[in-house]
Amino acid sequence: MNWSTLANEVINGKVLTEEESLEILTSEDDEILSLLHGAFLIRKHYYGKKVKLNMIVNTKSGLCPENCGYCSQSSISTAPIEKYRMMNKESILEGAERAYNLKVGTYCIVASGRGPSEKELDTVVSAVKDIKDQFGLKVCACLGLLKPGQAGRLKEAGVDRYNHNINTSKEHHESITTSHTYDNRVQTIEAVKASGISPCSGVIIGMRETKKDVVNMAFSLRALDADSIPVNFLHAIDGTPLEGTDELDPRYCLKVLALFRYINPTKEIRISGGREVNLRSLQPLGLYAANSIFVGDYLTTRGQESTSDHEMLKDLGFEVEFDFEDQEAVRV
């Protein structure tokens, strides 16, 4: 396969076939640089050399009734994590100030649980209004399954984006969780879109799925028209059903990122949880396909120092794209 030729065809409107998509994931390791060059042609066409930075605040930890097999916060996990109920507005605002000082454009307010109570939603709504007034940050909320009317309240408060990952393929979903369905997740994404909030939905790679499952995930997110696609790589946590799972290597992770770029050429592709432990020394190469990363820590696992991320972007010659109001992208 000539990956540059395929990339230019994608730029001109081609949609990959399943066979071409699987060929990306099964390509020889010797082809990685040419595969990534093709991915970069697509990325550069739509995003130039800009990189979006995102930061998470874990506003509620543990105490979740769901049985997701990858999650240390689930009801079936025995992982020794910190557990606490919804933090107050002041703590959420402190996190927003840290994000602003780190030149983070999107501040992600995340809470464990099946979905937010009205009291929890009140806290988020109030905090978002103050974040907009004080810092002008782009805000992404990730609060689980939404009830009727809740997406509208978030939109009115100023939430720009809502994250609800499909996590895996529809065919593999019941192998990961049975406390909610794949369709439940899709319904929340559709409700978010209907409210006028930008949809963010992604995946977790390395949960014993097949390569065909990975291809199906990428096409499902294309069909959902998710604006932002976080690609997580499983960081298996002791005490969860996926404890000890270790299916990934850095080269395969790069092929996955390339796949998502070829299939979703115009979308924000974000290297998310598990990038440090799975991409390891090849992390910089991932940004030739992706155009967004998380900085700082994740929900219950640590990320690398934000200064290391900024140094990586500087060494690559990439730019941080601010999502603050009335500000342009500036060089790191």
Salt bridges, closest charged atoms under 4 A:
GLU20 OE2 - LYS14 NZ 3.28
ASP29 OD2 - ARG251 NE 2.80
ASP29 OD1 - LYS255 NZ 2.78
GLU66 OE1 - ARG114 NH1 3.26
GLU66 OE1 - HIS180 ND1 2.71
GLU118 OE1 - ARG153 NH1 3.13
GLU120 OE2 - LYS60 NZ 2.97
ASP122 OD1 - ARG153 NH2 2.76
ASP130 OD2 - LYS89 NZ 2.99
ASP160 OD2 - LYS132 NZ 2.46
ASP183 OD1 - LYS170 NZ 3.50
GLU190 OE1 - LYS193 NZ 3.50
ASP225 OD1 - LYS267 NZ 2.70
ASP227 OD1 - LYS267 NZ 3.53
ASP249 OD2 - ARG251 NH2 3.72
GLU268 OE1 - LYS52 NZ 3.74
GLU268 OE1 - ARG161 NH1 2.86
GLU268 OE2 - ARG270 NE 3.52
GLU276 OE2 - ARG275 NE 3.76
ASP297 OD2 - ARG302 NH1 3.36
ASP309 OD1 - ARG275 NH2 2.83
GLU319 OE2 - ARG331 NH2 3.88
